């Protein structure tokens, strides 16, 4: 009887863990989804879920107590439907609003009907409402007009319950106030919390003007940044006083300037004050002029490599998480870094100076050597503005970085007037919105080495001037729109003879031509959240020496991929392959063994993968294997023991494995196995053969409190 109960308990626990892993898998995807703003997309039956959660506050907060009380009263009162927090950039508007949204009185009133959306300079109400449908997990309708979108939103809210609704619109610019008013008229249950640098006359009655910090609070925040140990220092009080007063009560300026002076001798402090007294800025806003002048002098202490890193961040849109791997591609492609480690070190250095934040979304990512797919960078939009300002100090045809933003089809006048003029930029970033028609004007960019295309339109044609970029080494194409962008004119890439790295994110690629397969200098290609399965199905290798120098392929969150593309098995130069978080991947064919030079294989998060091919034993050079969270993986190949070069295995969450093949005793060079308690026991019988093996067990506490959701399991279901 006891044995029967024990067996049933094991079945039940196993089943519950599989459910928990599914839930955790969704959570992981949602973390990754946050990184791409409006691109957030999960391939599931009902669309997106959880993409509009209000972010937590991760910075030091000083002097906001009164402001929180007053804004909270405006939000929870039955008065005006729209509450606006207004202040210049760098004052902490967003931080204040986040604190309010996480206040227990506010969450008690609105429950789970609190939504966060970052607006844009070119507001689009339909895009905002699409994201709210995503968040609730509903299929997104095709909205005909703004009015139709609001009507559909009202219907969706009525279906989800009777609680009032709080919509937090962050960083709203002029042009959206009329749309906000339409929404409040049609949906009386909604309350909208807005942060903006602008004071909107329509909402003047319910506008809270966030004041700058008092001298006392400013001093406390500054000391926290400049003297992080205990707030004391040998710097004379009069110097500290002048610096604090010079920051004018702006929280962002106090943090950035404080970090830049941290640990510096008093001579540097005196020089900073002198520079402030002479500083000039081209910005018209008096408040922005003051803060940007002070922030600009804070950059003077940066070494050249850190300054370049800071300026390169301007190539990506504001209010978006920047993948660290995109930055690494830029810098490795330009021979400024070897393996990404230097890039991460640079980012962490800038983070210590409050010039950006580094976010890691996978808890064990730091344990995996040279793996940075879960590292992201965020940056205050005012700091991005500062970087763009720094880039624009040179004449336009002499700039090293050219940052171009196109609204609709309105190209900058200088572009149209100088079509045949040569520009000297090495890095070019071109951002277009959903209205862009891909009707390109010509431009001469003979020296460009990095091209970043930030897109939103559902159909996007690559510019014809690509074929003249003989020096281009890195191409990054990222879609920030709601739906995947289909990329046209892919054969143009065949002209890029110097190209080393290509990165596609959230795009649809319908075909891969022979012209790309002939790129002799290509080292790495990445597909992130892309639709690529059809392109690979059509691909037949017809060139004898396919991609002879391609050493790395990254395929991440590509949920239309069901089987590993056979054509990729012909790329004999491949050394590193990452197929991660591809939740529909089921099979990997036996041709996989042709990848004889493969050294690193990552398969983590492929939750439907059933088994590895027997031919994996042919990969004699493989030294690293990560199959963590492959929860359906039921067995390992009998040829595992033939992996004579294997040094490290990651297999946390491989709960479907009940045994290891006997041949693993031959993995005499295996040194590290990263496991959990559920799979660690599998190695116990082999440790007598593997003298160098170190078993690292993650003792994760499995919390089953979520069972209150009401799962009803029969014994038959558990045994299944």
N, C-alpha and C positions, 0 to 999 in steps of 0.2 A: 504493500500500500504506500509506504513512504517513498519507495523508489518510483512508483507511478506518479505521485505528487511532485517529486523532484523533477522527473522528466517533463511533466506538464509545465512546471514552473520555468524550466529552461526554454521550452517552446515559446511560452508567453513572453519571457524576457527578450528572447531573440526577436520575436515579432514586434514588440514595443520598441526595441532599439532600431529596427528597420524604419519604423514610422518616425522615430525621433531623428534619425539620420536624414530622412526626407525633409523634415521640418528644418533641420540645420542646413541642409543643402539649399533650401529656399532662402533662408536667412543669409547664407553666404552669397547667393546670387544677388539678393537685394543690396548687400553691402557693395558689391561690384557695380550694381546698377546705379547707385548714388553717384558714381564717379563721372557720369556722362550726362548730367543734367537732363535736357529734354530728350536725349536718346534713350533713356531708361526703358528697357524692354526685356520681358521674360517670355519665352515661348511656352505658354501654358494654355490650357483650354479657355480660360477666362481672360487672358491678357495679363496686364501688370497688376502687381499688388505691392502696397507699402512704400511707394516711391515718393510720397509727399509727407513723410514723418518730419516733425520739427527737430532739427539737429540739437544735440546737447551743447551747452556752453563749456568750452574747454580752456578759456583764458581767465586770467585774474580779473575779478570784478570789484571795483572800488567806487563808492560814491553813488550807487544807483538805487539805494533803498527808497528814497522819496519818489523818484521817477517810477519805480516799479509799482508802488502803491497807487500813484495817480493814474497811470496807464491801465492798471488792473481794474480800477473803479470804472473807467470809461468802457472797458471791455465787458464787464459783468453787469453793468447797469442796463436798464431797459431803454436807454435814450437813443442816441444816434447809431445808425447801423454801421457807419464807417468811422474808424478811429485811425488817425494818422499820427505817426511819430516822425517829426521833421527835424533835420539838422544837417549841417555840412558833412562831407565825407570825413571819416576818421573819428567821429564823435561817439560811436557805440550804439547807433540806432538798432542795428540788427541784434546785437548782444542783448540789449534791453528787451526787445520784442520776444526773443527766445526765452528769456527768464520768465516773462509774463506767461507765455504759452505753457511753460512747465510748472507754473504755480499751482498748488493743490486746489485752490478755490476755482481757478479757471478750468483745470482738468475735471474737477468735480461737476462743473456746470455743462461742459461740452462733451465730456466722456471721450469717445474715440472719434469724434467728429471735428478734430483739429487738423488742418491741412496747411502745409508749407509749400509755397511756390516762389521761385525767384523770377521776377519779371525781367524785361529786357528793354533796351532803348527803343526798339521797334515793337511795341506791344501787340500781341495777337491773342485775343480772348479765346478763340477756338483752341489754340494750343494749350492754354492754361486749363481749359475745361477737359481737354483730352487727358491731361495728366491726372485730373481728379478722378476720371473714370478708371484710369490705370490703377490708381491707388486703391480703389475699392474692388479691383479685380473683375470689373465688368468689361464686356466687349465694347470697344469705342465705336460709336455710330459715325456715319458720314454727315457732318454738319453742313447744312446749306448756307446758313447765315449765322451771325452772332446771336440773333434772337432765337434761332432754332437751337443753338448750342445751349443757351441759358434755359430754354424750355426743357431740353433733354436732361440737363443737370438737375433741374427742379424735380423731374419725374424720378431720377435716380435717387435723390435724397429722400423722397417720400417712401421709396421701397426699402430704404436701409434703416428706418426707425424714426422716432419722434423727437430725438434730442436736437437741440439747437446746433448750429454749424458755425465754426470759427475758421475763416480762411485768412492765412497770413501771407500777404503779398509783399515780398521783400524787394527793395531797391526799385521802386516804381518811378518812371520818368513821365514827363508830360505826354498826354495822348491817351492815357488809360482811364482817366477819371470819368469820362462819359460812359465807358463800358462798365466801370464799377457801379455807376449809378443805375444803369439798366439792370444789372444783376440784383441790386438791392430792391428795386421796384418789383421785379418778377418773383423774387424769393424772399419773402418777409422774414423767414426764420434765420437768415444768414447774417452773421456779423463779420465784417472785413477789417482786419488789422493791417495797416499799410505803413511801410517805412519808405522815406523818400528824402532826397535833398531839397525837394521843392515843397512850398506851401501851396496847397490847392485851395483857391477861393471857395469852391463848392463845399468843401469840408472844413472850413475855417473854424466852425463852432466846436468841432470834436478833434481839433488838432493839438497835439502836445508837442511843444517846441523843446526839444532836449537841450538842456543847458550844458555848457562846458563844465568840467570838473572844478570844484572849489580849490583854492590853493592847498588846503589841508589834504584833500583827497588826491590832488595831483601829485603832491609830494610823496604820499604813501605809495601810489602806483609807480612813480618814478624810482623810488628807492627799492621797490620790489624787483624792478628790472635791472637797475644799475648795480645794486649791491645785494645779490640774491641770497647771500649767506645769512646775515642777521640785520641787514639794513644800515649798518655802520660802515664808515670808510675813512681813510686819511685825507680824502679830498676836502679842501676847505669848504665850510658851510656856505660862504658867500658865492662860491662857484656853483655849487649845487642849486642854490636859490636862483641864480641868474638863468641857469639852464632850464629849470622847471618853469620859471615865469616866461621864458622864451618859447616854450612849447604851447603856451596859451590855453592850457586845460584840455587839449585834444588827447584822448586816451591812446590813439594809435601813435601819435608823435611821441608821447611820453614813453611808450613801450619800446618803439624802434630806436629812439635816441638813447634811451637808457641802456639798451642792450649793446648799442654801438660803442658806448663809452665804458662799459663794464670792464674793469681791470686795467684801464688805460691810465697813464700818469697824468698829473694835473696840467702838464704842458699841452697835452692833446685837448683837454677840456677848454683851456684858454684859447687854443687855436680855433676850436669849434665856435666859441662865442664871437671871435673876430670874423670868421667867415659869415656868420649869421648877420653881422652888422653891415656886410658888403653884398649880401646875397640879393639876386634879382630873379624874377620868374616871369614867364610870358602868360601865365594864367590870369584871366580877368577877374575871377571871384576873389575877393579880398581874403576870405577865410581859407580858401584852397591855396591862394598864393602864399600865405604865411606858413601853412603846414607843409606844403611841397618844398618851399625853400629850406625849411629845417630838415625835412627828410632827405633832401638832395645832399646837404652837407654831411649827413650820416653815411652816405655812400663813399665819401672820400677816404674813409679808413679801410675800405675793402681792397684786398689784393686783386690784381687784374683778373685772375681766373674766377674769383667769386663775382666780380662785377659782370664779366661776360655771362656767367650763369644766370645772374639776376636779370640781365637785359634780354636774354634768350626766352625767358618765360613770357614775354610780351607777344610771342608768336601764337599764343593760344588764347581763346576768348575769355572774357571776364566771367566770373561767377561759375566757373567749371573746374572740376578736379582735373589736374593734369597728370596723366600716367607717367610715372618715373621712367618706364621703359621707352616712352616716346622721346624723352629728353636724352636717355642713354643712347638711343639710335642716332640722334643728332650728333652727340659728342663723340661717340665711337666712330661714326662715319666720317667725322672730320679729323680723326686721329688725335682727339683731345682726351681720350680715355681708352683703356684697353678692354676692361670687362664689366664696366658699370660701377665697380666699387668706388672709383674716384668720383664719379657723378653723385652717388649717394652721399659720400663724404662732403662734397660741396653743398648739397642741398641741406644736410644736417647743420653745416656751419651757418648757412643763411637762416636756418630755423632758429638757431641760438640768438640771432640778432633781430628776431621778430619780423624778418622780411618775407617769410613764408611759413607754412605749416606742413609737416610731413605726416601723412596718415597711412597706417598699415592695416589692411583689412583682413589679413589671414594671420592668426596668432602665432603660427610656427614658421612664418615666412622667413624670419631672421635666422632660423636654423638651417635653411637650405642655401648652400653656397651659390652665389651669383644668380639668385632667383629674385626678381624684383617686380613680378607681375602684380603683386598685391600692394605695391607702394605707390602713393599718390601725393600730389602737391596741391595745396590750396593757397590762395593769395588774396589779400584785400584788394578790391578794385582800384582803390586810390594808389596802391603800390604799383599796380600794373600801369596806371596812368603816369606815374612817375617814370617807369621804365620806358614807356613810349616817348615821354618828353625828353628823356636822356638821348634816345635814339634819333630824335628829330633835331638835335642841336646842330648837326652838319647839314650842308646843302643836300638836297634830295638825291642828286646823281652821284654823291660821294659817300652816301651812308653805307655802313657795313650791313645794317639790318633795315629792311623795307617792310613796314607793317601797313597793310592795306585793308580797309573795311569798306565793302560795297553794299549799299542798301538798294534793293530792287536791281535795276540795271544802270544806276547812276555811278559811272566810273569817275574817279578823281580827274579834275580838269587837267592836271599835269600829265596824267597817263595819256589822255587823248591827244594833247598838244605835242607830246614827245614820243610818239609811237616809234620813230626811227632813231631815237636818241639812245645811247648806250648808258646803262646803269651799272654801278660797281658793286652792288650788294652781294654778299655771300649767303645771307639768309633772307628769304622772302616768305612772308605769310600773307595769304589772301583769304579773307573771310567774306562769304556771301550768305544771303538769307534765303528763305523759302520761295521768294518771288523772283529770284535770279533765273534768267532764261538760258544761260550758257552761251550767249552771243558775245564772244570775247573780242576785245580790241587787241591788236598786236602790241608786243612790248619786247625790247631787246635786253635780255638778262644773261649775257655771255659768261659771267663769273659766278653765278649762283651755284652754291653747293648743297644747300638745304632748301627744299620747297615744302611749305606747310599749307595745305588746302583745308580750310574749315568750312563745311558746307551744311545746307539744310534742305535743299530742294530734293524732291523725290526722284527726279531724273537729272543727272549731272554729266555734262560732256567735258572731258579733259581739254584744256586749252591747246590750240594748235602750236603755240610757241614752245611747247615742251620739246618738240623735236629738234630745237636749236640749242638746248641746254646741254652742251657737250661736257660741262664740268659737274653736272648734278650728281651728287653722291647719295643723298637721302631724300626720299619722298614720303610724306605723311599725309594721308587723306582721312579725315575724321568727319563723320556726319553727326550733327547735333540736332537733327530734326526728329519728328515723332516716328516716322516710318523709315525703313531702310532706303537708302538712296541707291538707285541703279546707276552704275558707272559705265559710261559709254566712251568709245574711242580708246579702249585699252591697248590696241596695237601700237599707239603712239609711244608707249613705254619702251618698245623695242629700239627706239632711237637713242635711248639714254645709255650710251656705251660705258660711262663711268659709274653708273648706279651701283651702290653697295647695299643699300637697305631700303625696303618698301614696307610701309605699315598701313593697312586698311582697317578702319574701325566703323562698324555699324553700316556697312554697305552691302549691296547685292552685286555679285560679279557673275554674269551669265556665261562667259566663255574666257578661256585662257589660250591665247594664240601662240603659234610657234615663235613669234618675234620675242616674247618674254622669255621663252625657254632658251633663247640664245644669248641672254645677258651674261657675258663671260665674267664680269666682275661682281655680280650679285652675291652677297655673303649671307643675307638674312631676309626673310619675308614673314610678315605677321598678319594674321586674320583675327580680329577681335570682334565678337558679336556680329559676324558676317553671315551672309547666305552664300555658300560656296559649293554646295553639294552638286548642283546641276553642272557647274563649270568643270568640276573634276570628273564627273561622269562622261562628259563630252571629250575630255582631254585624252588624246592618244599621242604618246611620245613618238614623234616622227623625225626628231633631230638626233644624230648619233652621239653628240657630246652635250647632253642636256645639263644646263646650269653647272658648269664644271667646278665652280668655286663656292657654290651654295653650301654653307655649313650649318645653318640653323633655320628651322621652321617653327613658328608659334601659331597654334590654332586654339583659341580660347573662347568659350561661350558661343560656339557655332552650333546651334541646336538643330540645324537641318542635316547634320552629318551623322549618318547611320552606320556607315562602314568606312574603314580607312581607305582613302583613295589609292588604287593600285598604281597609278602613274607616279606617285611619289616614291614608290619602291625603286624606281629607276635612277634616282638621284644618288649615285654612289658616293658623292663627296660629303653627304650629310653626316654631321657629328653630333648635333643636338636637336632633339625633337620634343616639342611640348604640345600634347593634345589634352587640354585641361578643361574641366567644367563643361564638357560636351555631353549633355545629359541624355542624348538619344543614341550615342555611339554604342553599338552592340558587338560588332565583330572587327577583328583585324586579321586579314588573310595571311596565308602561308608565304606569299611573296615578300613579306616583311623581312625575312631573313636575308634578303639581298643587300640590306643597308649595313654592309660589312664594316663601315668606318664609324658607326654610331657609338658615341661615348656616353651620352646623357639621354635618358628617356623619362619623360614625365607624363603620367596618365591620371593624375589625381582628380577626383571629382567627376569621373566618368561613371555615373551611378548605374548605368544599364549595361556596362561592359561585362560580358559573361566569362570570357577566358582569354588568355594570351596564346598566340600561335606557338606550335612546337618548334617552328623554325627560329624562334628567338635564340635558341642555343647557338646559332651561327654567328651571333654578334659578339665575337671574341674580344672586342675592344670596349664593350660596354662596362663602364665603371660606376654608374649611378642610375638607380631605378626608383621612381616615386610612383606608387600605385595607391596612395592614401585615398580613403573614401570611395573606393570602387566597391560598393557594398554588395553588388550582385556577383562579384568574382568568386566562382565556386571552387576553382582549382588552379594550380600553377602547372606549367608544362613539365613533362618528365625530363626534358632536356635542360632544365634550369642549371643543372650542375656543370653544363658545358660553358657557362659564362665565366670563363677563367679570369677575366679582368675585373669582375664585379667587386667593388669596395664598399658600397653603401646602398641600403634598401630602406625606403619609407613605406610603411604599410599600416598606418593607423586607420581604423575604420573599415578594414577588410573583414567584416564579420561573417561573410559567406564562406570563408575558408575554414575547413575543418581539419585539414592536414597539409603537410608539405611533401613534395615528392622526395623520395629517398636520395635522389641525386644531389640535393643541396649540401650533403656532407662533403662534396667535392669542391665547394666554394672556399677554398683554402685561403684566399686573399680577402675574403669578406671581413670587414672590420667593424662596421656600424649598422645596426638594424634599429630603426625608429618604429616603435610599436605601441600598442595600448594593452591593457590587461586582458582583453578578449582574444588577442592574437599572440601575445608574448609566449604563452605556454607551448605554442607550436614549435618553438626553437629549442625547448629544453632538452629534447632527446639528441640534438645535433651539436650541442656545445662541446661535447667531448671530442668531436672531430675538428671543430672550428676553434682552434686555440687562440686566435687573435680577435675573436668576435666579442664586441661589447653590445649588450642589449639595453637600449634606452626605452624605458616603459613610461608612457604618459598615463598617470593615474588620474584620469579625468572623472570628476564627480558627475554621474549621470542623474540629472534632476528630472523626475517624472511628474512634477507638479502640474504640467500641462494636461494631465489626463482628465482634469475637470471639464475639458472640452466635450466629453461625453462619448468617447469611443466605446462601442459594445462589441466585444470579441467573443466568438464561440470557440470551444476547444478545437473544432474542426479547422477554423480559420487560423488558430495558433499553430496547429500541426502543419498547415499548408505552408 
